[in-house]
Every structure is written in structure tokens, then in C-alpha cells.
């Protein structure tokens, strides 16, 4: 049973939800559960507040920290739901296994998410694409300096109102010097260290005027993998194509959703390696007509410019396939198109 301590002073009346800056505005509450003595204890929802944490907390020293990014929406008729929470739990579990962390029981995770969203649903912006962005976070809280697997953890859920992260098409650089992940590493885990290691090359690209980078494989830098906040799709000779998930690519929930929708719409799809050489030649000969990114925060966003070894290319298509897929996803999320995959888990 999750106990709830309501915040006596809500920030909602003084918050403008028309255009919230992603990740800067938090809702009124925080979910907290502890792992001690070999078990997860029943969680509680409390007023949003700072944490009291020992400087010896193992996560601060050895990076045992994983998280998820997921969203809750309102349908057109006002019902509130979480999008694919079981799949997010599955991915969180994989990340925790890779980081030697104790699995959170599915029942605890789903009850925590549902109860939390039901309490905070008034924070969902009414604009198209408006959502409550949920950040489940698990980290080692045991107070001890020493290279060891922690025996104590905190599981948190926090939330912020959001609209799609990007409001315009992106300009990206294909990164062939630095690497995000290598085979055998933690590339398919959503762990904090992956993001910290990606900051520097991304910062360099942004100084050059790009929004993001497209990572390439660490061994040869010959094949594209994913972008900083999203998976990558290209329409090549009319086929929706994306790199296969592997030990170096995060298994995006939105990526999987888009592939499922494409198959439902009889759009040809292919999951295979895409070389940098094929990407460049495809722009030159016109076989690549669309390229776009997908992610929980990014939604579905066109990539307008791609820089490869200092040369910039743009697809010449009209993004008809991307627009069809994005529109269908939005219709499912708004409840105007049947959710045949049972992705929507209602909290009312």
C-alpha cells in the first residue's frame, strides 16, 4: 500500500503550462521507496523536496544509477493514462541487471506510477503533445566509500509538465572521433554514466552549430547507431530503415512503437546496419528521402541537415512517411484511433 502525504501548497496555480521549458518545472510530489536488508519496502508519495544524502553514497562515487523516461497523457475525452509502463519496467529491469542492482517488482513499479500520475494529472498541459514526463530514478544510496555493489538503494519518481522537446527540425553531426558505447559495455542500459560521457563531444558539436550528434560504432566509426536523445530512422528507397538494437544502442520505446505502427500501416520496414558511406551516398543520389529521430522526450522529429566529414546534406523528400507515422501516434495517444496494442494504461 502506497501512502500519500499531499503537498499543502500546490505550485500549479502559479505555473504557466502553455509552454513549459523541458525539465525545469516539477510537480507537487515525489515518490520514494527504499531497498534495505535485501528487499524493497513499500513506497510513499511525499511533497516534492530535497533529499538528505550522505556524501559517501555509493552512486556519487561509482555511478550505480539508472533511470527511465516515460510519459502520461490525457485523451481527447479527458481520461488519463501512462504510455507503455510495462515496457518501461522491462527496460529499467535490464538496465538494473547490467548495473548489478536489485530488480524492482513489477507490481511495485506499476502501482507507484499509476498512483503518482493519478495524483499529478492536473499538471498535464492541454496543448497538442502535452504530457506529464515521468522520471523513475534508482541509485545506490548506501553510505560507504569502497568499490563494491551497494546494498541500499533509493527508487524515486518525479515528474514535469512538458510539450515535445524540439520545436523545429534538427541539424546533426555524424560523430566519427568520439564514441558513445562499445560492444560489451553499457550502451543498451539507460545508466547515468552513458550520458555524462556523451556530454563533451555533444558540446563540441553544439559549438559548431549542431543540435545533436549521430553516434557511430566505437570500433570502426563506419556505421551509424543512435543520436543523443533519440533513435534514428531513414527512409531509403521507400523502406523505413533503422539500425538494429544491440549492446551499443538503447532499445527505444518510441522506436518500437513507430516500427509497430509502420507494420500496421503496411509501410515496409527494415532493421539493419546503415553505414556512413551509405548515408552519404544516399543523400547524393536521392535514395534517402527522409531522416528523423524518435524518443520519449523528442517524440518524432525531422532531421533537416546532416553533416558528414564537414559536408552537409539534406534529404529532398517531404517527410510523408514520418508525418504519417507521427500523426498516427498522436491519434492513438489522443484516443481518437483505437489502441490495438494496449499501450495505454489508464489511471482513472
C-alpha contacts under 8 A as a table, 3 or more apart, distances in Angstrom:
res1	aa1	res2	aa2	distance
1	X	42	X	6.58
1	X	43	X	7.73
2	X	42	X	6.32
2	X	43	X	5.42
2	X	44	X	5.17
2	X	45	X	7.19
2	X	111	X	7.99
2	X	112	X	7.27
2	X	115	X	7.96
3	X	43	X	7.05
3	X	44	X	4.77
3	X	45	X	6.22
4	X	44	X	5.86
4	X	45	X	4.72
4	X	46	X	6.26
5	X	44	X	7.76
5	X	45	X	5.98
5	X	46	X	4.90
5	X	47	X	6.67
6	X	29	X	7.48
6	X	45	X	7.70
6	X	46	X	6.38
6	X	47	X	6.14
7	X	10	X	6.31
7	X	28	X	6.30
7	X	29	X	6.78
7	X	46	X	7.05
7	X	47	X	4.63
7	X	48	X	7.63
10	X	13	X	7.05
10	X	28	X	5.94
11	X	14	X	5.77
11	X	15	X	6.36
11	X	27	X	7.31
11	X	28	X	6.48
12	X	15	X	5.08
12	X	27	X	7.54
12	X	28	X	7.75
12	X	123	X	7.01
16	X	19	X	7.06
16	X	20	X	6.89
17	X	20	X	5.55
17	X	123	X	7.64
17	X	124	X	7.87
17	X	125	X	5.41
17	X	126	X	7.94
17	X	161	X	7.11
18	X	125	X	6.57
18	X	126	X	7.64
18	X	127	X	6.84
19	X	162	X	7.67
19	X	163	X	6.99
20	X	24	X	7.76
20	X	25	X	7.10
20	X	161	X	6.59
20	X	162	X	5.80
20	X	163	X	7.01
21	X	24	X	5.82
21	X	25	X	7.17
21	X	162	X	7.11
22	X	25	X	7.45
22	X	160	X	7.59
22	X	161	X	7.58
22	X	162	X	5.71
22	X	163	X	7.46
22	X	165	X	6.43
23	X	26	X	7.42
23	X	160	X	6.18
23	X	162	X	7.73
24	X	160	X	7.44
25	X	160	X	5.56
25	X	161	X	6.87
26	X	158	X	7.40
26	X	159	X	5.80
26	X	160	X	4.51
26	X	161	X	7.21
27	X	48	X	7.42
27	X	120	X	6.97
27	X	123	X	6.95
27	X	158	X	7.53
27	X	159	X	5.83
27	X	160	X	5.67
27	X	161	X	7.44
28	X	47	X	5.95
28	X	48	X	5.48
28	X	120	X	7.44
29	X	45	X	6.50
29	X	46	X	5.56
29	X	47	X	4.42
29	X	48	X	4.33
29	X	120	X	7.67
29	X	158	X	7.15
30	X	45	X	5.54
30	X	46	X	5.42
30	X	47	X	6.05
30	X	48	X	4.95
30	X	49	X	7.52
30	X	156	X	6.94
30	X	157	X	5.93
30	X	158	X	5.25
30	X	159	X	7.92
31	X	43	X	6.93
31	X	44	X	5.74
31	X	45	X	4.37
31	X	46	X	6.41
31	X	112	X	7.27
31	X	116	X	7.05
31	X	155	X	7.83
31	X	156	X	5.25
31	X	157	X	4.88
31	X	158	X	6.67
32	X	43	X	5.48
32	X	44	X	5.53
32	X	45	X	6.35
32	X	46	X	7.70
32	X	154	X	6.93
32	X	155	X	5.72
32	X	156	X	4.70
32	X	157	X	6.85
33	X	40	X	7.12
33	X	41	X	6.20
33	X	42	X	6.22
33	X	43	X	4.12
33	X	44	X	6.53
33	X	154	X	5.89
33	X	155	X	5.09
33	X	156	X	6.59
34	X	40	X	5.88
34	X	41	X	5.63
34	X	42	X	7.72
34	X	43	X	7.17
34	X	152	X	7.39
34	X	153	X	5.89
34	X	154	X	4.83
34	X	155	X	6.30
35	X	38	X	6.83
35	X	39	X	5.48
35	X	40	X	4.32
35	X	41	X	6.13
35	X	151	X	7.76
35	X	152	X	5.28
35	X	153	X	4.97
35	X	154	X	6.33
35	X	155	X	7.93
36	X	39	X	5.69
36	X	40	X	6.61
36	X	41	X	7.54
36	X	151	X	6.78
36	X	152	X	5.12
36	X	153	X	7.17
37	X	151	X	7.49
37	X	152	X	7.69
38	X	151	X	7.37
40	X	104	X	7.15
42	X	108	X	7.78
43	X	112	X	7.55
45	X	116	X	7.28
53	X	57	X	6.77
53	X	141	X	7.32
54	X	57	X	5.29
54	X	141	X	7.81
54	X	143	X	5.91
55	X	60	X	7.52
55	X	143	X	7.39
56	X	60	X	7.40
56	X	61	X	7.72
56	X	142	X	7.52
56	X	143	X	4.57
56	X	144	X	5.11
56	X	145	X	5.66
57	X	60	X	5.77
57	X	61	X	7.27
57	X	140	X	6.66
57	X	141	X	4.80
57	X	142	X	5.18
57	X	143	X	4.35
57	X	144	X	6.22
57	X	145	X	7.57
58	X	61	X	5.31
58	X	62	X	5.90
58	X	63	X	7.35
58	X	64	X	7.21
58	X	140	X	5.52
58	X	141	X	5.99
58	X	142	X	5.81
58	X	143	X	6.24
58	X	144	X	6.19
58	X	145	X	6.54
58	X	146	X	7.86
58	X	150	X	6.71
59	X	62	X	5.36
59	X	63	X	4.61
59	X	64	X	4.84
59	X	65	X	6.10
59	X	139	X	5.89
59	X	140	X	4.75
59	X	141	X	6.41
60	X	63	X	6.06
61	X	145	X	7.57
62	X	147	X	7.14
63	X	192	X	6.93
63	X	193	X	6.35
64	X	99	X	6.24
64	X	101	X	7.68
64	X	139	X	5.72
64	X	140	X	5.64
64	X	191	X	7.78
65	X	99	X	7.77
65	X	137	X	7.44
65	X	138	X	5.75
65	X	139	X	4.19
65	X	140	X	6.55
65	X	191	X	5.78
65	X	192	X	5.71
65	X	193	X	7.91
66	X	92	X	7.47
66	X	95	X	6.60
66	X	96	X	6.69
66	X	99	X	7.99
66	X	137	X	6.02
66	X	138	X	5.49
66	X	139	X	6.46
66	X	189	X	7.80
66	X	190	X	5.73
66	X	191	X	4.14
66	X	192	X	5.77
67	X	92	X	6.86
67	X	135	X	6.76
67	X	136	X	5.51
67	X	137	X	4.29
67	X	138	X	6.13
67	X	190	X	6.07
67	X	191	X	6.38
67	X	192	X	7.41
68	X	88	X	6.93
68	X	92	X	6.41
68	X	134	X	7.84
68	X	135	X	5.70
68	X	136	X	5.32
68	X	137	X	6.64
68	X	190	X	6.91
69	X	133	X	7.00
69	X	134	X	5.88
69	X	135	X	5.16
69	X	136	X	6.99
69	X	296	X	6.44
69	X	297	X	7.41
70	X	82	X	7.94
70	X	83	X	7.19
70	X	85	X	7.57
70	X	88	X	7.22
70	X	133	X	5.90
70	X	134	X	5.12
70	X	135	X	6.71
70	X	296	X	6.13
70	X	297	X	7.98
71	X	82	X	6.05
71	X	83	X	6.02
71	X	131	X	6.15
71	X	132	X	5.48
71	X	133	X	4.60
71	X	134	X	5.55
71	X	296	X	7.19
72	X	80	X	7.01
72	X	81	X	5.52
72	X	82	X	4.19
72	X	83	X	6.03
72	X	117	X	7.15
72	X	124	X	7.86
72	X	131	X	5.62
72	X	132	X	5.02
72	X	133	X	6.62
72	X	134	X	7.41
73	X	80	X	5.73
73	X	81	X	5.62
73	X	82	X	6.42
73	X	83	X	7.53
73	X	124	X	6.85
73	X	130	X	7.09
73	X	131	X	4.92
73	X	132	X	6.50
73	X	333	X	7.09
73	X	334	X	7.80
74	X	77	X	7.78
74	X	78	X	5.54
74	X	79	X	5.35
74	X	80	X	4.47
74	X	81	X	6.45
74	X	124	X	7.30
74	X	131	X	7.50
74	X	333	X	7.85
74	X	334	X	6.75
75	X	78	X	5.18
75	X	79	X	5.27
75	X	80	X	6.48
75	X	81	X	7.91
75	X	333	X	6.58
75	X	334	X	4.28
75	X	335	X	5.05
75	X	336	X	7.93
76	X	79	X	7.56
76	X	334	X	5.24
76	X	335	X	6.12
76	X	336	X	7.17
77	X	335	X	7.78
79	X	346	X	7.25
79	X	348	X	6.80
80	X	118	X	7.63
80	X	121	X	6.96
80	X	346	X	5.75
80	X	347	X	5.97
80	X	348	X	6.31
81	X	344	X	5.83
81	X	345	X	5.11
81	X	346	X	3.89
81	X	347	X	5.44
81	X	348	X	7.68
82	X	85	X	6.22
82	X	114	X	7.54
82	X	117	X	7.84
82	X	344	X	5.86
82	X	345	X	5.23
82	X	346	X	6.34
82	X	347	X	7.38
83	X	343	X	5.71
83	X	344	X	4.95
83	X	345	X	6.42
84	X	87	X	5.47
84	X	88	X	6.53
84	X	253	X	7.96
84	X	343	X	4.77
84	X	344	X	6.14
84	X	345	X	7.03
85	X	88	X	5.02
85	X	89	X	6.24
85	X	110	X	6.96
85	X	113	X	7.97
85	X	345	X	7.35
86	X	89	X	5.00
86	X	90	X	6.25
86	X	106	X	7.69
86	X	110	X	7.33
87	X	90	X	4.97
87	X	91	X	6.28
87	X	253	X	7.30
88	X	91	X	5.11
88	X	92	X	6.04
88	X	253	X	7.41
89	X	92	X	4.99
89	X	93	X	6.03
89	X	106	X	6.76
89	X	109	X	7.07
90	X	93	X	5.12
90	X	94	X	6.39
91	X	94	X	5.10
91	X	95	X	6.30
91	X	189	X	7.98
91	X	251	X	7.74
92	X	95	X	5.06
92	X	96	X	6.13
92	X	190	X	7.41
93	X	96	X	5.04
93	X	97	X	6.10
93	X	103	X	5.86
93	X	104	X	7.21
94	X	97	X	5.14
94	X	98	X	6.30
94	X	189	X	6.87
95	X	98	X	5.20
95	X	99	X	6.35
95	X	188	X	7.50
95	X	189	X	4.36
95	X	190	X	5.78
95	X	191	X	6.75
96	X	99	X	5.02
96	X	100	X	6.07
96	X	101	X	4.87
96	X	102	X	6.79
96	X	103	X	6.54
96	X	189	X	7.85
97	X	100	X	5.10
97	X	101	X	5.79
97	X	102	X	7.25
97	X	103	X	7.17
98	X	101	X	7.68
98	X	186	X	7.21
98	X	189	X	6.85
99	X	191	X	7.92
100	X	149	X	6.80
101	X	149	X	7.83
101	X	150	X	7.81
104	X	108	X	6.91
104	X	109	X	6.61
105	X	108	X	5.35
105	X	109	X	6.35
106	X	109	X	5.08
106	X	110	X	6.03
107	X	110	X	5.34
107	X	111	X	5.98
108	X	111	X	5.29
108	X	112	X	5.95
109	X	112	X	5.19
109	X	113	X	6.17
110	X	113	X	5.16
110	X	114	X	6.01
111	X	114	X	5.17
111	X	115	X	5.90
112	X	115	X	5.35
112	X	116	X	5.91
113	X	116	X	5.21
113	X	117	X	6.03
113	X	157	X	7.58
114	X	117	X	5.29
114	X	118	X	6.09
114	X	346	X	7.98
114	X	347	X	5.45
115	X	118	X	5.21
115	X	119	X	6.34
115	X	347	X	7.37
116	X	119	X	5.24
116	X	120	X	6.31
116	X	157	X	7.99
117	X	120	X	5.03
117	X	121	X	5.55
117	X	347	X	7.13
118	X	121	X	5.43
118	X	347	X	5.76
118	X	348	X	6.61
119	X	122	X	7.97
120	X	123	X	5.85
121	X	124	X	5.74
121	X	132	X	7.55
123	X	132	X	6.79
123	X	160	X	7.86
123	X	161	X	5.94
124	X	130	X	6.28
124	X	131	X	5.09
124	X	132	X	5.17
124	X	161	X	5.71
124	X	162	X	7.56
125	X	130	X	4.77
125	X	131	X	6.09
125	X	132	X	7.70
125	X	161	X	6.45
125	X	162	X	6.95
125	X	163	X	7.41
126	X	130	X	5.86
127	X	130	X	5.13
127	X	163	X	7.43
128	X	163	X	7.71
129	X	163	X	5.57
129	X	164	X	6.17
129	X	330	X	7.40
130	X	161	X	7.47
130	X	162	X	5.74
130	X	163	X	4.48
130	X	164	X	7.18
131	X	161	X	6.03
131	X	162	X	5.40
131	X	163	X	6.25
132	X	159	X	6.41
132	X	160	X	5.78
132	X	161	X	4.66
132	X	162	X	6.01
133	X	159	X	5.45
133	X	160	X	5.31
133	X	161	X	6.03
133	X	162	X	6.23
133	X	297	X	7.74
134	X	157	X	6.79
134	X	158	X	5.96
134	X	159	X	4.54
134	X	160	X	6.82
135	X	156	X	7.93
135	X	157	X	5.55
135	X	158	X	5.31
135	X	159	X	5.97
136	X	155	X	7.16
136	X	156	X	5.59
136	X	157	X	4.31
136	X	158	X	6.58
137	X	154	X	7.98
137	X	155	X	5.74
137	X	156	X	5.12
137	X	157	X	6.26
138	X	153	X	6.80
138	X	154	X	5.60
138	X	155	X	4.46
138	X	156	X	6.34
139	X	153	X	5.53
139	X	154	X	5.67
139	X	155	X	6.92
140	X	150	X	5.82
140	X	151	X	7.66
140	X	152	X	6.00
140	X	153	X	4.43
140	X	154	X	6.61
141	X	150	X	7.56
141	X	152	X	5.57
141	X	153	X	4.83
141	X	154	X	6.15
142	X	150	X	5.99
142	X	151	X	6.35
142	X	152	X	4.79
142	X	153	X	6.64
150	X	153	X	7.38
162	X	165	X	7.65
164	X	167	X	6.96
164	X	297	X	6.37
164	X	298	X	5.87
164	X	299	X	6.20
165	X	297	X	5.72
165	X	298	X	5.07
165	X	299	X	7.59
166	X	169	X	7.55
166	X	298	X	6.16
166	X	301	X	7.16
168	X	301	X	7.76
168	X	302	X	7.95
169	X	301	X	6.36
169	X	302	X	5.00
169	X	303	X	5.38
169	X	304	X	5.51
170	X	210	X	7.81
170	X	211	X	6.10
170	X	212	X	7.71
170	X	301	X	7.50
170	X	302	X	6.39
170	X	303	X	4.58
170	X	304	X	5.54
170	X	305	X	6.72
171	X	209	X	8.00
171	X	210	X	5.20
171	X	211	X	5.48
171	X	212	X	6.95
171	X	303	X	6.06
171	X	304	X	5.82
171	X	305	X	4.57
171	X	306	X	6.05
171	X	307	X	7.94
172	X	210	X	5.24
172	X	211	X	5.75
172	X	212	X	4.95
172	X	213	X	5.11
172	X	214	X	6.60
172	X	303	X	7.25
172	X	305	X	6.21
172	X	306	X	5.07
172	X	307	X	6.28
173	X	205	X	6.79
173	X	210	X	6.48
173	X	212	X	6.61
173	X	213	X	4.65
173	X	214	X	6.01
173	X	306	X	5.73
173	X	307	X	4.63
173	X	308	X	6.47
174	X	213	X	5.65
174	X	214	X	4.68
174	X	215	X	6.27
174	X	216	X	7.25
174	X	224	X	7.74
174	X	306	X	7.02
174	X	307	X	5.99
174	X	308	X	5.48
174	X	309	X	7.66
175	X	178	X	6.45
175	X	179	X	7.63
175	X	213	X	5.97
175	X	214	X	5.84
175	X	215	X	5.27
175	X	216	X	6.24
175	X	221	X	7.97
176	X	179	X	7.53
176	X	215	X	7.35
176	X	216	X	6.21
176	X	221	X	5.29
176	X	222	X	7.95
177	X	221	X	7.55
178	X	201	X	6.55
178	X	218	X	7.64
179	X	182	X	7.44
179	X	198	X	7.95
179	X	215	X	6.54
179	X	216	X	6.74
179	X	217	X	6.87
179	X	218	X	5.09
180	X	187	X	7.26
180	X	194	X	7.03
180	X	197	X	7.18
180	X	198	X	6.01
180	X	215	X	6.45
180	X	216	X	7.92
180	X	218	X	7.31
180	X	248	X	7.95
181	X	185	X	6.32
181	X	186	X	6.80
181	X	187	X	4.89
181	X	194	X	7.63
181	X	217	X	7.52
181	X	218	X	6.43
181	X	248	X	5.34
181	X	249	X	7.96
182	X	185	X	5.41
182	X	186	X	7.80
182	X	187	X	6.87
182	X	217	X	7.07
182	X	218	X	5.33
182	X	219	X	7.23
182	X	247	X	7.73
182	X	248	X	5.93
183	X	187	X	7.80
183	X	218	X	7.97
183	X	247	X	5.82
183	X	248	X	6.01
184	X	247	X	6.52
184	X	248	X	7.97
185	X	247	X	7.09
185	X	248	X	7.23
186	X	189	X	5.28
186	X	191	X	7.61
186	X	194	X	7.34
186	X	247	X	7.13
186	X	248	X	7.08
187	X	190	X	7.69
187	X	194	X	7.01
187	X	247	X	5.70
187	X	248	X	4.04
187	X	249	X	5.64
187	X	250	X	6.41
188	X	246	X	6.85
188	X	247	X	5.13
188	X	248	X	5.35
188	X	249	X	5.09
188	X	250	X	4.27
188	X	251	X	6.64
189	X	250	X	6.54
190	X	194	X	7.42
190	X	250	X	7.15
191	X	194	X	5.90
191	X	195	X	7.49
192	X	195	X	5.56
192	X	196	X	6.56
193	X	196	X	5.08
193	X	197	X	6.14
194	X	197	X	5.39
194	X	198	X	6.43
195	X	198	X	5.10
195	X	199	X	6.53
196	X	199	X	5.48
197	X	200	X	6.96
198	X	201	X	6.11
198	X	202	X	6.25
198	X	228	X	7.69
199	X	202	X	5.20
199	X	203	X	5.88
200	X	203	X	5.02
200	X	204	X	6.29
201	X	204	X	5.05
201	X	205	X	6.28
202	X	205	X	5.08
202	X	206	X	6.19
202	X	212	X	6.23
202	X	213	X	6.17
202	X	228	X	7.77
203	X	206	X	5.05
203	X	207	X	6.23
204	X	207	X	5.13
204	X	208	X	6.60
205	X	208	X	5.08
205	X	209	X	6.62
205	X	210	X	5.50
205	X	211	X	7.45
205	X	212	X	6.85
205	X	213	X	6.80
206	X	209	X	4.95
206	X	210	X	4.67
206	X	211	X	5.72
206	X	212	X	6.84
207	X	210	X	7.25
210	X	213	X	7.49
212	X	227	X	6.79
212	X	228	X	6.12
213	X	227	X	5.66
213	X	228	X	6.23
214	X	224	X	6.65
214	X	225	X	6.95
214	X	226	X	5.67
214	X	227	X	4.32
214	X	228	X	6.94
215	X	224	X	5.87
215	X	225	X	5.50
215	X	226	X	5.57
215	X	227	X	5.84
215	X	228	X	7.70
216	X	221	X	4.87
216	X	222	X	6.46
216	X	223	X	5.28
216	X	224	X	4.28
216	X	225	X	5.31
216	X	226	X	7.60
217	X	220	X	6.11
217	X	221	X	4.78
217	X	222	X	6.49
217	X	223	X	5.67
217	X	224	X	6.50
217	X	225	X	6.53
217	X	248	X	7.91
218	X	221	X	5.72
220	X	223	X	7.74
221	X	224	X	7.64
222	X	275	X	5.56
222	X	276	X	5.57
222	X	277	X	7.47
223	X	273	X	6.53
223	X	274	X	5.58
223	X	275	X	4.07
223	X	276	X	5.44
224	X	243	X	7.31
224	X	273	X	7.50
224	X	274	X	5.97
224	X	275	X	6.07
224	X	276	X	6.23
225	X	231	X	7.76
225	X	232	X	7.48
225	X	243	X	6.07
225	X	248	X	7.70
225	X	249	X	6.37
226	X	230	X	6.43
226	X	231	X	4.80
226	X	232	X	5.55
226	X	243	X	7.89
226	X	249	X	6.51
227	X	230	X	5.20
227	X	231	X	5.88
227	X	232	X	6.57
227	X	293	X	7.69
229	X	295	X	6.63
229	X	297	X	7.64
229	X	298	X	7.00
230	X	252	X	7.57
230	X	293	X	5.56
230	X	294	X	5.10
230	X	295	X	4.64
230	X	296	X	7.96
230	X	298	X	6.78
231	X	250	X	7.85
231	X	252	X	6.65
231	X	255	X	6.42
231	X	293	X	5.47
231	X	294	X	5.34
231	X	295	X	6.49
232	X	242	X	6.17
232	X	243	X	7.50
232	X	291	X	7.30
232	X	292	X	5.93
232	X	293	X	4.60
232	X	294	X	6.58
233	X	240	X	6.79
233	X	241	X	5.67
233	X	242	X	4.69
233	X	243	X	7.74
233	X	291	X	5.63
233	X	292	X	5.39
233	X	293	X	6.08
233	X	294	X	7.83
234	X	240	X	5.96
234	X	241	X	5.27
234	X	242	X	6.40
234	X	288	X	6.72
234	X	289	X	7.63
234	X	290	X	5.52
234	X	291	X	4.20
234	X	292	X	6.46
235	X	238	X	5.59
235	X	239	X	5.26
235	X	240	X	4.55
235	X	241	X	5.87
235	X	288	X	5.61
235	X	289	X	5.77
235	X	290	X	5.05
235	X	291	X	6.35
235	X	321	X	7.95
236	X	239	X	5.18
236	X	240	X	6.55
236	X	241	X	6.62
236	X	282	X	7.44
236	X	287	X	5.46
236	X	288	X	4.56
236	X	289	X	6.63
236	X	290	X	7.68
237	X	287	X	5.04
237	X	288	X	6.47
237	X	289	X	7.70
238	X	268	X	7.56
238	X	289	X	7.84
239	X	267	X	7.35
239	X	268	X	5.15
239	X	269	X	5.47
239	X	270	X	6.84
240	X	267	X	7.26
240	X	268	X	6.12
240	X	269	X	4.59
240	X	270	X	6.22
241	X	269	X	5.77
241	X	270	X	4.79
241	X	271	X	5.78
241	X	272	X	7.08
242	X	270	X	6.61
242	X	271	X	5.08
242	X	272	X	6.28
242	X	273	X	7.45
242	X	274	X	7.48
243	X	271	X	5.47
243	X	272	X	4.96
243	X	273	X	4.96
243	X	274	X	6.27
244	X	249	X	7.89
244	X	271	X	4.97
244	X	272	X	5.33
244	X	273	X	6.61
245	X	248	X	7.49
245	X	249	X	5.28
245	X	250	X	6.65
245	X	251	X	5.85
246	X	249	X	5.31
246	X	250	X	7.56
246	X	251	X	7.99
247	X	250	X	7.81
251	X	255	X	7.45
251	X	256	X	7.73
252	X	255	X	4.90
252	X	256	X	6.32
252	X	294	X	7.99
252	X	295	X	6.55
253	X	256	X	5.20
253	X	257	X	6.17
253	X	295	X	7.31
253	X	296	X	7.29
254	X	257	X	4.82
254	X	258	X	6.10
254	X	294	X	5.97
254	X	295	X	5.25
254	X	296	X	6.02
254	X	299	X	7.31
255	X	258	X	5.28
255	X	259	X	6.34
255	X	294	X	5.92
255	X	295	X	6.80
256	X	259	X	5.14
256	X	260	X	6.18
257	X	260	X	5.12
257	X	261	X	6.20
258	X	261	X	5.08
258	X	262	X	6.06
258	X	325	X	6.60
258	X	329	X	7.66
259	X	262	X	5.09
259	X	263	X	6.30
259	X	269	X	7.23
260	X	263	X	5.27
260	X	264	X	6.24
261	X	264	X	4.96
261	X	265	X	6.19
261	X	325	X	6.74
261	X	328	X	7.59
261	X	329	X	7.58
262	X	265	X	5.03
262	X	266	X	6.13
262	X	267	X	5.00
262	X	268	X	7.27
262	X	269	X	7.19
262	X	325	X	6.71
263	X	266	X	4.89
263	X	267	X	5.70
263	X	268	X	6.93
263	X	269	X	7.17
264	X	267	X	7.64
274	X	278	X	6.49
274	X	279	X	6.90
275	X	278	X	5.08
275	X	279	X	6.22
276	X	279	X	4.95
276	X	280	X	6.18
276	X	308	X	7.96
277	X	280	X	5.23
277	X	281	X	6.12
278	X	281	X	5.16
278	X	282	X	5.76
279	X	282	X	5.11
279	X	283	X	6.43
279	X	288	X	7.57
280	X	283	X	5.31
280	X	284	X	6.39
280	X	308	X	7.24
280	X	313	X	7.82
281	X	284	X	4.92
281	X	285	X	6.05
282	X	285	X	5.33
282	X	286	X	5.63
282	X	287	X	4.85
282	X	288	X	4.90
283	X	286	X	5.25
283	X	287	X	6.66
283	X	288	X	5.56
283	X	289	X	7.73
283	X	313	X	6.34
283	X	314	X	6.83
283	X	315	X	6.07
284	X	287	X	7.98
284	X	313	X	7.97
285	X	288	X	7.90
286	X	289	X	6.38
286	X	315	X	7.31
286	X	316	X	7.00
288	X	291	X	7.49
288	X	315	X	6.23
288	X	316	X	7.90
288	X	317	X	7.95
289	X	315	X	4.98
289	X	316	X	5.47
289	X	317	X	4.29
289	X	318	X	7.53
289	X	319	X	7.36
290	X	302	X	7.85
290	X	303	X	7.99
290	X	315	X	5.61
290	X	316	X	7.40
290	X	317	X	5.76
290	X	318	X	7.39
290	X	319	X	5.52
290	X	321	X	8.00
290	X	322	X	7.57
291	X	302	X	6.35
291	X	303	X	5.60
291	X	304	X	7.63
291	X	315	X	7.14
292	X	300	X	7.08
292	X	301	X	5.61
292	X	302	X	4.24
292	X	303	X	4.82
292	X	322	X	7.39
293	X	298	X	7.55
293	X	299	X	7.86
293	X	300	X	5.83
293	X	301	X	5.35
293	X	302	X	6.39
293	X	303	X	6.92
294	X	298	X	6.09
294	X	299	X	5.35
294	X	300	X	4.63
294	X	301	X	6.50
295	X	298	X	4.86
295	X	299	X	5.04
295	X	300	X	6.86
296	X	299	X	5.43
298	X	301	X	6.62
300	X	322	X	7.71
300	X	326	X	6.05
302	X	319	X	7.67
302	X	322	X	7.74
303	X	306	X	7.33
304	X	314	X	5.72
304	X	315	X	7.06
305	X	312	X	6.42
305	X	313	X	5.64
305	X	314	X	4.86
305	X	315	X	7.76
306	X	312	X	5.47
306	X	313	X	5.21
306	X	314	X	6.37
307	X	310	X	5.87
307	X	311	X	5.34
307	X	312	X	4.19
307	X	313	X	6.27
308	X	311	X	5.25
308	X	312	X	6.32
308	X	313	X	7.88
317	X	320	X	7.61
319	X	322	X	5.23
319	X	323	X	5.98
320	X	323	X	5.12
320	X	324	X	6.14
321	X	324	X	5.09
321	X	325	X	6.22
322	X	325	X	5.17
322	X	326	X	5.99
323	X	326	X	5.07
323	X	327	X	5.85
324	X	327	X	5.22
324	X	328	X	6.10
325	X	328	X	5.16
325	X	329	X	6.15
326	X	329	X	5.11
326	X	330	X	6.18
327	X	330	X	5.08
327	X	331	X	6.18
328	X	331	X	5.02
328	X	332	X	6.27
328	X	337	X	7.71
329	X	332	X	5.18
329	X	333	X	6.19
330	X	333	X	5.01
330	X	334	X	6.07
331	X	334	X	5.13
331	X	335	X	6.17
331	X	336	X	5.27
331	X	337	X	5.25
332	X	335	X	5.15
332	X	336	X	6.13
332	X	337	X	4.78
332	X	338	X	6.25
332	X	339	X	5.85
333	X	336	X	7.77
333	X	344	X	7.79
334	X	337	X	7.62
335	X	338	X	6.70
335	X	339	X	7.52
339	X	342	X	5.53
339	X	343	X	6.65
339	X	344	X	7.15
340	X	343	X	7.96
342	X	345	X	7.44
